Amino acid sequence: MKDLVSILDGNTFLVSDRRGDIEPSFDFPTGLFSFDTRFLSSWVLTLDGQRLHALSVDDSESYRTTFFLAPGEPTHYLDAKASMIRSREIGSGFDEELTVLNHSGDAAEFTVRIEMGSDFADLFEIKHAQQKVGRTTIEEADGALRLTYRREAFHRETLIRSSAPAQVDAAGMTFRVRIGRNGEWRTRIQVSTTVFGARGEDIRATLPYAGGRGGDAIRAEHRDLIDRAPTLGCDCEPLAGAYRRSLNDLAALRYESIALGVRLIAAGLPWFMTLFGRDSIITSLQVLPFLPGLVPPTVQMLGGLQGHRVDDFRDEEPGKILHELRYGETAGFEEQPHSPYYGSADSTPLFVILVDEYERWTGDTALVQQLEPQIRAALDWIDTYGDLLGTGYVWYRTRNPETGLENQCWKDSWDGISYADGRLPGFPRATCELQGYAYDAKVRAARLARQVWNDPAYADRLEREASELKQRFNRDFWIADREYYALALDADGQQVDALTSNIGHLLWSGIVDEPRAGKVVEHLLGPRLFSGWGVRTLAEGEGRYNPIGYHVGTVWPFDNSIIAWGLGRYGYREEAGMLCEAMLAASTYFGGRLPEAFAGYARSRTGYPVEYPTACSPQAWSSGTPLLLLRVMLGLEPQGEHLIIDPAVPPGMGRVELLDIPGRWGQVDALGRSREADGRGTDG
């Protein structure tokens, strides 16, 4: 997305080229989107019939951008007689202000034209190059352009108005203007998007921000969220920059559920601007020490949509937590199963883990009591539907071979799970981190049962089951001659033996036997997995290794934050610091914003982290990564009514100070300082 510019506010976002133009494309989702529908697919500006090029672009704020443009193609010598300023922002709709500047000494006439259009494409139609089924109509009335799409009860509308008189036709608006010497002309174009309900009502009209949410309101909301986060003071500019950028991006990714009217964090732009079970839970875990107020709406939404029946089309099962929730046409007409879709095996144990971690930080036992039925149902799913083969492990196999996901772990691309020689195992599959999550979920739920639900018998049972799972796992998954854990078990119970980053998640969950932790750490920080910028998803030399393969060799920031957390849990603080330093160093090459993933080339080879071409940016769990790394470096761990602070700041970072950390203890401060090579400096 390097050559694209995006603005977003919650579920509404716009992606354009560097000139601000949008052209119809099924290669990448450029356009104006809201709730999974593209409301503008064409938005091309010309001056006197010429396309413009960007002199400069100001995209420092997430919800607005200003383009400084000149007509024609750029040359070594540019002597333009006119230029344009194109300022846009997103709120309740999309507003663009055009300013034409006449730089000549005489009055001049100009023709300003914007080509406008909408294909009302669903995001899945763009991703899979599908054609529309319904009918689009175009109406020119009272100086406005109205584009409407209908397919039975599915109804979407785009309305475009201009503050200056325009010649309106079915393909756009034309402005013929005369500007005095060294003068200027401007107009403001407003685009409103409407989502109609099944009975024809305007759903957007019921949302709190509809019709009145402009830049000032967005800025105030972002500032309020950022002001609630702890204040960071540090000597390390990469850390300071990444922290600021992360808070800004997390504020921008918040959106309002069209169904329940609660504020949630979308998973990432452009493909995932909606609720994802796995992504939302992990992001919540990352931001919990900083913004605990973001967590309750997420767990309540996920609990409210928990599976309650067997539905093969949606991969739904009783007790299962959803994978993805969509609002678009293909979901509405069941051409995709995302209304919601339950095709992930890890979101269910992760849900239990998040609720416990939230209570440990906040002391909010009321929420734990409210969600007790959902937590128990999730634990029942682990032992029943999750254990497809009755072996005591969590397995996955889609119920929907037509449109369901094959891989239902976080590496959910088709080739994300493989043997060392590159072969793909059959189904069902039991990946190693799923067992770690299940173990941790049972340990944590036992604490809740004993301390909150007053059910010691249930707590004893869960602890016994967790202990048996840990023993069984360390027997069946450990590859003795290679001294690491298998990526998975196949349907025959044989080890899927590729060396992957998944073993780092095992440290985080606590399922690794203590004597084996050192070998796991050696592999994670060894040259096959560790690129110097982070831990690769798949080790160099494995059959499917590809440094620019989505889950088979790239580096994922969120993955590395979980691994760093796991390293810290087992006492490998120096190694955790290496990952923290690597991630923060990489962030400087992305303007402080860690992308979804980047290439797995060795740091010694490239000297900088190479972009992955279709990575989401911003992405929620990448935005949450610097926050979790900060927790790891400062050694923040809730214990009863107190926050334990045990800093281990990597060499060269100097002072790291985090003020007003919220929790059940009120607010506390943490200070850490790195130990330098000459021995000066202390932690704490």
Buried (B, 14 or more C-beta within 10 A) or exposed (E): BEEBBBBBBBBBBBBBBBBBBBBBBBEBBBBBBBBBBBBBBBBBBBBEEEBBBBBEBEBEBBBBBBBBBBBEEEEEEEEBBBBBBBBBBBBBBBBBBBBBBBBEEEEBEBBBBBBBBBBBBBBBBBBEEBEBEBEBEBEEEEBBBBBBBBBEEBBBBBBBBBEBEBEBEEBBBBBEBEBEEEBBBBBBBBBBBBBBBEEEEBBBEEBEBBEEBBBEBBBEBBEEBBEBBBEBEBBBEBBBBBBBBBBBBBBBBBBBBBEEEBBBBBBBBBBBBBBBBBBBBBBBBBBBBBBBEBBBBBBBBBBEBBBEEEBBBBBBBBBBBBBBBBBBBBBBBEBBBBBBBBBBBBBBBBBBBBBBBBBBBBBBEEBBEBBBEBBBBBBBBBBEBBBBBEEBBBBBBBBBEEBBBBBBBBBBEEBBBBBBEEEBBEBBBBBBBBBBBBBBBBBBBBBBBBEBBEBEEBBEBBBEBBEEBBEBBBEBBBBEEBEBBBBBBBBEEEBBBBBBBBBBBBBBBBBBEEEBBEBBBEBBBEEBBBBBBBBBBBBBEBBBBBBBBBBBBBBBBBBBBBBBBBBBBBEBBEBBBBBBBBBBBBBBBBEBBBBBBBBBBBBEEBEEBBBBEBBBBBBBBBBBBBBBBBBBBBBBBBEEEEBEBBBBBBBEBBBBBBEEBBBBBEEBBBBBBBBEEEEEBEBE
